[in-house]
């Protein structure tokens, strides 16, 4: 199946499970043409379809409850129940039981593309070595969350960029257009459940964000509360595109809450699955970190090791996974990740070129 046909079929599958925002979907199609990295982010459904064919032996590696759509921009910060700043993976829309290698290879591919774009100036082999080293160490040591308090000062400096300044952040939130259409009662209930008070006056806005989820309904409630601004977001969820790629029928399960509940993690108490809405607090330090915000000069290898370790934190949520994964890793040839990421990058680039030439509206 070529990419265009796969995209049509996936979007039809998606529309059968949630209301799609046509304007945002057209924007997604346009963004997919701009560069390979946004194309990768926007097309996890295609990765899920091709991964078992391109890397058949790795796709049979020990399975975990995986992130699925792991990439270098799927990391961010949040506040835990103690108010501490935490860094780690912050999006689990595509969670699904997969070979642990899926997340590792996809992360490596995304870093290769980030390097090509000039954001992380690293050679491919050293990228793979750093990710694997961090991942292996995390598994062997039982994992540990990244609490950016008295430790990890270098990572806190990367996470706290000028674009995450409170003044800049709230100006951006205030500029969101007020939503005039009909909002599902289930979304309203989900948003109000996360508010500090039920009778708080708020403004509903439409937010365009992300790439993989662009085209799904996304609402933001903005309010003034006790002398400052607050924001809550509700994003429509469907089950992982892996269900579509595997041809599964019926009502697939959304595993978002399951994976964050099992992982080695300091969870964000404001991230909750309410029916088919994932609801969260938005704030300057409760959001993902975009490539343009990453200032890691001289610390790139350290950052990739941390991403590998955080991936291990997630995979350790599958309690019996560590021993078979470590055993499997020992049996692999020295450059297995380098070779697998190169193979997947080739097919991703081929699909992107096909989309550039043709695409559709």
N, C-alpha and C positions, 0 to 999 in steps of 0.2 A: 504494500500500500504506500503510495507516495505521500509526501508531506501535506499537500493541499487537501487530498481526500481525508487524511487522518484528522486534519484540523476541522474540516466540516463535520465529520462524524463525532468528534469529541465535543464540539460546541453544541451539536444537536443533543447529545447525551446530557450535557450540562444544563441546557435549557429545559429539559424534561424534569430536572430536579430542583431548579431555583429560577427565579425571575432574573433574566439578564438585562443589563443596562446597555442598550444598543450603542449609544454615543460613546460610552467608555470602551466598549468592545472594539469600535472602529479606531479609537485612540490606541488601544493595545496593538491592533494590526499595523498601525502606522509606526509605532515605537519598535516593533519587531524588525523593521527594515533598517533602522538607524545603525546598528552595530551588532556583532555576534553576542556580546555579553547580555544586553537586554533581551535578545532573541532566546538565549539559553534560559533566562529567568522566566520568560513568558510561556515556555513550551514544555513544561515538565511532562505533560501527557505523552508527548512524542518520545522523550527520554524513556519513560516507563514502557513504551511499546518496543523500542529498539534495544534497550539494555540487555535483555536476555539473549538476543541474537548476535550482538556485537561482542559481548563478553560472556559466552555461555558457561565457561568453567567457573568464572568468578561469581556469576549469578546463582551458582549452586553452593556457595560458601555458607557457613553457619548463619542462621537467620536471627534477626533481632527485630524489635519494634523500632523501625528506623524513621528518621526525619523524612526521607524520600527526596524532597526538593531542597537538599542542602547546597548552599553556595556561600561565597564570601560575604555577600550582603545579607545573609540570614543570621546575622549576629547583631546584638544590640544590648541595651542596658534597661534595668528596671529597679524598683525598690522592693525589698522583701518585707516581711511582716515586722521586722525590726527597724525599718527605715534605711537599711544599708543599701548602697549602690552595688548591683550585681551585673556581671557581664556574661553573656552566653547566647545560645541559639534562642531566637524569639519568635519563630513562626513554625507551626506544625500542621499546616493545612493538609499536607500530603502524606501524613503519617500512615504507615502500612508495614506489615511484616515482610521484611526483605533481607537478602544477604547483606551482612555488615559492609561489604565492599561497595555497595551502591552509593552510600553516603560518602565514603572515602574518595571514590573515583570522581563523583560529581563535584565535590569540594575542590579537588585538584584541577579539574577542567576549568572551573570558574576562576581559580587563581591564575591559571595560564592565560585566560582571556583578560583578566585584570592587569597582568604583566604586559600583555600586548598593548593595552590602552595606556600604559605609562603610570599606573597607580601603584603597582607592587613590582619594582624592577628586580625580578629574580629569574634565574635559569630554571628550566622545567625540572631537571633532576634534583636540584637542591630544594625546590618546592615540595616534591614528593617525599624526599627524605625527611624534611621537617614535619610534615603532616603525620607521616607514619611514626616518627619518633615520639611526638606528643601523644598520639593515639595509643601506642604500645605502652608508654609510661603510665598513662591514665588507667588503662586496664590492669596493669600489674600492681598499681598502688591502690586500687579500689575507688579511684575517682575522687574529686574534690571540687566544689563549686568555686567560681572566681568572685570573691568578695572584695570589692575595690575600696577597702578601708585602710587599715594599717599595712596591708600587703598589696602587691601589684600596682605600685604607684605609676610605673611606666605605662601600664595598660589604661589606667585612669586618665592619664594625660592624652592618650589616643582617643579615648571615648568622649572626653569633654572638649569638643571643638567649638569654634566660634558660632557655627550654625546651630548648635544646641543651646546657645545662650537664651535665657528665659525671655528677654525682650524680643529677640528675633522670632522665637518660637510662637509666642502669643500674638505677635503681629500677623504671622502666617495663619494662625487659627482664626483670628478675627476677620481675615480676608476671605474666608470660605463663604461661598454663596448660601444664603438661606434656602432651605429646601421647601418648595411650594407644593409638591405633589403629595399623594397619599402614602403614608408610612404604615407598614403592617403593624397591627397591634402587638404582635409577638416581639417586634423590634423595640417598640416603645416600652413594653414591659421589661425587656432585657436591659435597656439603658437605665430606666428608673430604678431597677433593682440595685444597680451599682452606684447610684447617687447617694451622697451623705444624708439626704432627707427627701422624703417622697413629695413634699409640697414645694420643692425648689423650682423657681422659674428658670427655664432654659430655652435656648434657641437651637433649632434643629438645622444642621447644615449637611450638604452633600460633599464628600471628600473623595478626590481621585488620588489613589495611592497604590503602590505595588505594581507588579506586572503579571505574575501568575494568577492573581485573583482579580485583576482588572476586568471589569465587565459584570462583576457581582455587586449587589446592593451594599452600600457602605454609608452609614449614617453617623453623624457626630452631634452629641448634645453639649452645648457650650453654656456655661453659667458663671455668674459671680457668686462667690461663696466666702463669707467671713473675711472680706477685704482682698480677695485675690480671685484669679480665674481658675476654673477647672474644666476638664473635657473628658467625655466618655465616648467610646466608639463601639458600634455594633456592626459586625461584618458577617454577611451571609456565608454559611459554610455548606459544602457538600462533601461527600466522602472522597478519598484519594482517587486521583486519575488512574491509579493502579487497578482499581476495580474495573474501570473501562478497558484498560489495556489487556487485562486478563479475561475479558469477556464474561465477567460474573453477572448474574441476574439477581433480581430481588432488591431488597433495601439494604445496601451496604452500610456498615457502621462507621460513624465519625469517631476517630480515635485520638482526637486532640487532647482531651482531658486525661485520657488514660496514659499517654506518654509522659506528660509533664508530672503526673502523679507518681510515676514509677522511677523516673530518672534521679540520678544523684544531683540534687538541685536545691537552691534556695528560691522557692517559687514566688511569683508575683501574686499576692492575694487578690489583685484586681483583674486577673485574667480568669474568666469563667465561661464555660460553655452553657448557654441558656437555650435549650431546644436546638435549633439550627442556626443560632447566632453565637459567634465568639465575641465576647464583650471585654473591653479592657480600658484602663485609664490611659489617656494620652497626656504627656508632660514632656518638658525638655529632656529629661533623663529616663523616660519610659518610651523608647522608640528604637527602631533599628538604626544602624550606622551605615550610611551610604558610602560608596567608594570615594566620592568626592570629599568626604569628611575625614577619611583616614590619613593621618599624618604620622607615618611610622618609619621615617627615615632612620636607617641604621638598626631598626628593630623588627624588620620584616620577618626574619626567620623565627624570632621569638613569638611573634604574633601567630604565625602558622602553626607552631608547636602548640600554642594555646588553643587554637581552633581544633587541632587534632585531639587534644586532651578533652575539650568540651564535647566533642563527638563521642568519645569514650564515656563521658558522664551520662550521655543519653542512652547509649547502648547497654550500659550496666543496669539499666532498668529491666532488661531481660536477664533475670537473676542467674540463669545457668549458662550465659553466653561467654563469659571471659575466657574460661579454660579452652573450649573448642576454637574460639577465635584466635587465641595466641598460638595454639597448635597449628592451625591453618596458615597463619602468617609465617611461621617458621619453615613451612614446606614450599613457600612460593619462591620463584626465582628473584634474584636481586633487584631487577628493574620492573617488576610486575606492575606496579602502580604507574610508573612512567609510560609503559607500553599500553596499558588499558586506557589511561587518560588521553593518550595520543589517538587511539582508535576511536574513542567516543567523540573527541574534538573534531575528528575528520568528518564524521557523519553529521554532527551538529552544524558544522560549517557548510556542508553540502546542502542541508535543508535550508539554511539561511540564504544561500545564494539562489536557490529555487524560489524562495519567498520574495527576494528582491526583484527577480525577473518578472514574476507573475503576481502572486498574492491575490487577494480579492477583497472586496468591500462588503 
